[in-house]
Amino acid sequence: MQINKQANGLLSIYFTAGYPSLDSTLDIAEALEKAGADFLEIGFPYSDPVADGPTIQHSSEEALKNGMTLNILFEQLKDLRIRVSIPVYLMGYVNPVIQYGVENFCNKCKEVGVNGTIIPDLPMYEYEELYQDVFKENGISNIFLVTPQTSEARIRKIDDLSTSFIYLLSSNATTGKQLAIQEQSEAYFKRIKDMDLKNPVVIGFGIHDRDTFRKATSYVNGAIVGTAFVKLLAADSYLDKISDFIQGIK
Amino acid sequence: MSKYQVNQKGYYGPFGGAYIPEMLYPNVEELQQQYLSIIEDPSFKEEFEQLLRDYVGRPSPLYPAKRLSEKYGTNIFLKREDLNHTGAHKINNTIGQILLAEKLGKKRIIAETGAGQHGVATATVCALKGLECVVYMGEIDIQRQAPNVARMKMMGATVIAATSGSKTLKDATNEALRDWINNPVDTHYIIGSVVGPHPYPDMVARFQSIISEETRKQLLEKTGKATPDIVMACVGGGSNAAGMFYHFLDDEDVQIIAVEAAGHGVDSGESAATTQLGQEGVLHGSRSILMQTEDGQVIEPYSISAGLDYPGIGPQHAWLFKSGRGTYVSATDEEAMNAGLLLTKLEGIIPAIESSHALAHLEKMTFKGDETVVICLSGRGDKDLDNYMKYFGF
């Protein structure tokens, strides 16, 4: 499965590496692919996740308590391409990446077969000035976010800088706000659709069931479910429930 | 343009910038584009100066501390920010930012607070202007600082407990940022220190720069000298220090000393001496120096002084430190408490424990006798009586 402009109805799932247990990362990724997820975002935890609501904050805290670090995550991901074939993006905050070394980080992503990164607090200006070259050298796509308040000129610039897909936020909010998709968000999705961007677009934040998924994907190429899935991981035998969860949405 | 001030892109050397998620971009961009034209507008300046004079009680005195000077064998002046309304320098910034928020047409104000001083200063200006006020405060700090919580509530503010992470200042800041993400249109976030994404470090430093602006004038009147030999201040995030240093940065012969909180000792594992213990990184929207693990997780600092208990420092301080323009030192809990008691006995002034850290460094300095030293007495010690009582058993 490719994330391209022709694809539609793509479902991506976010989960936090190291949650609910340190070694759960690849088991969850594998189960998600089997269940029919089209691509994945694996979160690397951070102590101060300002863009996240309580559910993902909690999963990050637990993952850190379980001992998750970028070193350990890359160690676990050595088997990624043996067990998982769909595209995988790493998602997290910029400070652990800086501390790991941006070049090391990109080298490792390439080595283990990660397709790209989503780093919400790494803005376009800083990415372009400081890091774009090293991402490009390693063939790592950095994904940028677009919100209902992002200006058209800025969206065009993001479209120019992007090499994989654009992450459209359904509303200006932290993760996990289960907002009904309102008429105004549909107008915003339509506005984006009509811009006819070069890159595929997927919608995230607030997508949590079949209804919100269908509405979102009627305008763009796909949608991302995060908080609703992370909640499922708190259950016993969560691996057995993944298939039903995916089928309930897609 | 001074090499120690922010450049057009929001950087001080390699530090600063605006490392914020896209959700905050419109708010921060609005500020970046408008803050200078607003605060340099004559009508803004006039109201700012009027409130600082008639409401805050400025200018604050530059007090020649005679007995303290005799003790250390030099000439020590205290810049008396402790005499401001609400008891500290924090009000200089909140007055500036509330006027800015009004000009931007914002209806709702949010703030973070650690010990409650900035929360009180924010609730105060919101009462003054009749604006809605929400203050985020760590759950643990709410328990430790009941009188300040009461002050904020009396002034009509809503105090919301930050229950994530370590439940202190760092987490209160995270919650305030989350609030701002979720309320992007009508809300202004009054950050209390020279931290956060550009333009906050510069904006807050400008509002606090009244401290050094007055100091220059007062020193000239009192001594005939254009500049002191040494200026000193304590640093948590660093707002009183930024204000104390501001108008002396380009006078390279003025020595700048910043005192961080060493807690139980720099190497004790319970410290907030960021420049000694930290590495470069990004926290709360700017690139600076912060206390963190090898994996880039932010470490919870410790100091007896809640106002210095922050794991980072403002980007301008990181630059002053790295460029060598400033000397960054530290004082332990014990050194600070003793310095606070000494000032009380010698001068009849009970300092905030934050300010006591700056005073504590005097013990480690050697003087020839003819120096002029200005120390920013950033706040009064009323809020700390409990701590002083417990520590000394009064």
Interface residues (C-beta under 8 A of the other chain):
Chain A: Y46 S47 D48 P49 V50 A51 G53 P54 Q57 E61 L64 T69 L70 N71 Y93 V94 N95 P96 V97 I98 Q99 Y100 P120 D121 L122 P123 Y125 E126 F144 L145 V146 T147 Q149 T150 R154 L169 N172 A173 T174 K177
Chain B: K9 G17 A18 Y19 I20 P21 E22 M23 Y25 P26 S164 G165 K170 D171 N174 L177 R178 I181 N182 P184 Q279 E280 G281 V282 L283 H284 G285 L290 Q292 E294 D295 G296 Q297 V298
